Amino acid sequence: MAAGGGGGVVKHILLARFKEEVTPERLDQLIRGYAALVDAVPSMKAFHWGTDVSIENMHQGFTHVFESTFESTEGVKEYIEHPAHVEFANVFLPLSEKVLIIDYKPTSVN
């Protein structure tokens, strides 16, 4: 079941908990900035986000989820190195209390 190789769709998942001092207005600016990366980074094909709505209380303090879609692992690498992403990360990360990032290739069970 190993997902190897560079080709095929890759989902880039970022879980975040923001610092207490981040206002709702500032958070809205951050989310809009994150979404704008779709237009700035050619390898980034889609972006979705949301807040935790689970009743299981297993979020470990994470409040927001951000999902970006790429065509390949090479596309994720291009995104990470892209100047627009670097600039955004330098704003986003200092406002985050904690972050968890996972990249995966969606796999169906046949």
C-alpha positions in Angstrom: 0.0 0.0 0.0 3.0 2.3 -0.2 2.4 5.4 -2.2 5.7 5.9 -4.0 6.9 7.9 -7.0 6.4 11.6 -7.8 3.5 11.6 -10.2 -0.2 11.7 -9.2 -2.3 14.1 -7.2 -0.8 15.1 -3.8 -2.8 16.7 -1.0 -0.9 19.1 1.3 -2.7 19.3 4.7 -1.8 21.9 7.2 -3.3 21.9 10.7 -2.9 25.1 12.7 -3.7 26.7 16.0 -3.2 30.5 16.0 -1.8 32.6 18.8 -4.4 34.2 21.1 -3.5 37.7 19.9 -4.5 37.0 16.2 -7.7 38.9 15.7 -10.5 37.6 13.5 -9.7 40.3 11.0 -6.0 39.3 10.9 -7.0 35.6 10.5 -9.3 36.5 7.6 -6.3 38.3 5.9 -4.1 35.2 6.4 -6.7 32.9 4.9 -7.2 35.2 1.9 -3.4 35.3 1.5 -3.2 31.5 1.6 -6.0 31.2 -1.0 -4.2 33.8 -3.2 -1.3 31.3 -3.5 -3.4 29.3 -6.0 -3.0 32.1 -8.5 0.6 32.9 -7.6 2.0 29.3 -7.7 1.4 27.4 -10.9 1.8 23.9 -9.3 -0.9 24.7 -6.7 -4.2 23.6 -8.3 -6.8 24.0 -5.5 -7.2 25.3 -1.9 -9.8 24.6 0.8 -9.9 25.4 4.4 -12.2 25.0 7.4 -12.3 25.0 11.2 -12.7 21.9 13.5 -16.3 20.8 13.8 -15.7 17.4 15.3 -17.6 16.2 18.3 -14.9 13.8 19.3 -12.6 16.4 21.0 -9.5 14.8 19.6 -8.1 17.9 17.8 -5.1 18.2 20.1 -5.7 22.0 20.1 -5.6 22.4 16.3 -8.5 24.7 15.2 -8.0 25.2 11.5 -7.3 22.9 8.5 -5.9 24.0 5.2 -5.8 21.7 2.2 -3.9 22.4 -1.0 -3.9 20.1 -4.1 -1.0 19.5 -6.4 -0.4 17.4 -9.4 2.7 15.7 -8.1 5.3 15.7 -5.3 7.5 17.8 -7.6 4.6 20.3 -7.6 4.7 20.5 -3.8 8.4 21.1 -3.9 7.9 23.9 -6.4 5.3 25.4 -4.1 7.5 25.2 -1.0 10.4 26.9 -2.8 8.2 29.5 -4.6 9.0 33.1 -3.5 5.2 33.8 -2.9 5.0 30.8 -0.6 8.2 31.7 1.2 6.9 35.3 1.8 3.5 34.0 3.0 5.1 31.4 5.3 7.2 34.1 6.9 3.9 35.9 7.9 1.8 32.9 8.6 4.1 30.8 10.8 5.0 33.4 13.4 1.3 33.9 14.1 0.8 30.2 14.6 1.0 28.6 18.0 1.5 25.2 16.4 1.4 23.6 13.0 1.3 20.1 11.6 1.9 19.4 7.9 1.2 16.2 6.1 1.4 15.5 2.3 -0.3 12.4 1.0 -1.5 10.8 -2.2 -5.2 10.0 -2.1 -5.6 6.2 -2.5 -8.7 4.2 -3.1 -9.3 0.8 -1.6 -10.2 -1.6 -4.4 
